[in-house]
Amino acid sequence: MNLFDMIGPVMVGPSSSHTAGAVRIGNVCRRLLGETVARADIYLHGSFLATGKGHGTDRALVAGLLGFAVDDERIPDSFAWAAKSGMEFSFAGIDLGSDAHPNSVKLCLAGKSGRKLDVTASSIGGGQICINSIDGITTNFSGDCPTLIVHNLDQPGHVAEVTSMLEHKMVNIASMQLYRNGRGRDAVMVLECDQEVPRDGIRWLEHLEGVEKVTYLGMTDEE
Amino acid sequence: MFHSFDEMLAAAKSDKPLWEVIRDEDCREEAISPEESFRKMKATYRVMRETDKAYDPAAKSASGLVGTDAGKLEKYLESGQRLAGGFMGLVMVRALRTAESNACMKRIVAAPTAGSCGVIPAVFLTAEEELHKTEDEMTGALYVAAAIGGIIACRASLAGASGGCQAEIGSASAMAAGALTYLEGGTAEMVRDATAMALSGLLGLVCDPVAGLVEVPCVKRNVIGAVNAVTSSEMALAGIQSRIPADEVIDAMKSVGSMMHGDLRESGIGGLAGTPTGKEIREKLAGDGN
């Protein structure tokens, strides 16, 4: 927290959680996909569903997927901008369960190259967000720093491969989480880093035996 | 950031002006230069001015519940038949302008939150104009407002969902009151007392948005927050003291917030949201797909 959290951020209204946070969720999903979003099927849960239209949550999510920042004055007209840039989208309601944060959303995305990504995320207040799952596997990260997400088979050695690559690239790990949906089945590791992870390091991981998918959240929009 | 007014008052004894002490402390923590910080704060102040200037008196929010009121008030005040004209009238108009702009999805500065974004610009822009202050003086005063917000965030909360409206409009009002007192040449003790009186006046205010939207009563509560900031500052500048010290008022706000029922903390269930009309509006909007 600093002084500019007290006087700021500059944002398009009306709500830091339902508008600015929704833009940030869209931004993070776009960067996780790593390419232009061609189609987005968006499912609103709880308060996002109940008060989302009045707060412009729908337009904010689409704006975020288009790469607009939280203070971009095009946010209210994002549907028109999506049509112009050829991004298709749909909205529906969903019940993500009683454990889900009231301001939650599920996004099923397809990129222009056909890459697919399913994300659930929550806006947890003051514009802060949390990415709750990627492709059905639990995660818990804020999107505030470079984040590497590796899906792999649950077998020995993958953590060492990832961490030794990061050591080689001089990337310091800020936090690390491991999840699996069963012994020997699918696993995911989420590493929040202090520096950007170089592209060639990510490509090297993608070719490893047992690594199913690598998703990377960089801090810059590479479009 | 300071954790208490005691810390702030100790820092105010330095040779540097208070706002500079606040800025330099933040720069150390955030590793940015004082010049960069000042530029950023000034740019933020300019956004407040742009929002005020760009107010569209014909715009309505998506729900249709708010909009056009700042224009109505301005017209009425211009007619001359006014009780609270002059400085106070302008403060009221400006609070409505920015808060309505927020509801209409315009660009605003969350200060400290989006729902309370009209309070500080209302007081600051009017003070700049009516008291003939420079933009740099206003930027300096914005640091004082931010530091007060920091103390409240540290000891209590700035979110309606945790502390009710007292944490949003109350905090914005306290920040504006302290900063206005500083701008008017008040001592650090007066800044502290203005803050304490502003927050005390709004203690217990619940967060009860109709249909869960940042519109009713949020927009009009920005007016009371802004007016309360001016009256609290005037009292402090006159030498009136708060009987309860500012730090203890903030602690009381936290304790009141935690005693507040969940229905009165941004859930859109209790208070005005729970009145027959409030519920009717909610149902109507749900029918319209809002």
Interface residues (C-beta under 8 A of the other chain):
Chain A: M1 N2 L3 F4 D5 M6 I7 G8 P9 V10 M11 V12 G13 P14 S15 S16 T19 A20 S47 A50 T51 K53 G54 H55 G56 R59 D71 E73 I75 P76 G125 G126 G127
Chain B: M1 I22 R23 D26 E29 E30 S37 K40 M41 T44 V47 S61 A62 S63 S101 N102 A103 C104 M105 K106 R107 I108 V109 A110 A111 P112 T113 A114 G115 C117 I120 L142 Y143 A145 A146 A147 G149 G150 A153 L158 A159 A161 M175 A211 G212 L213 V214 E215 G268 L285 A286 G289 N290
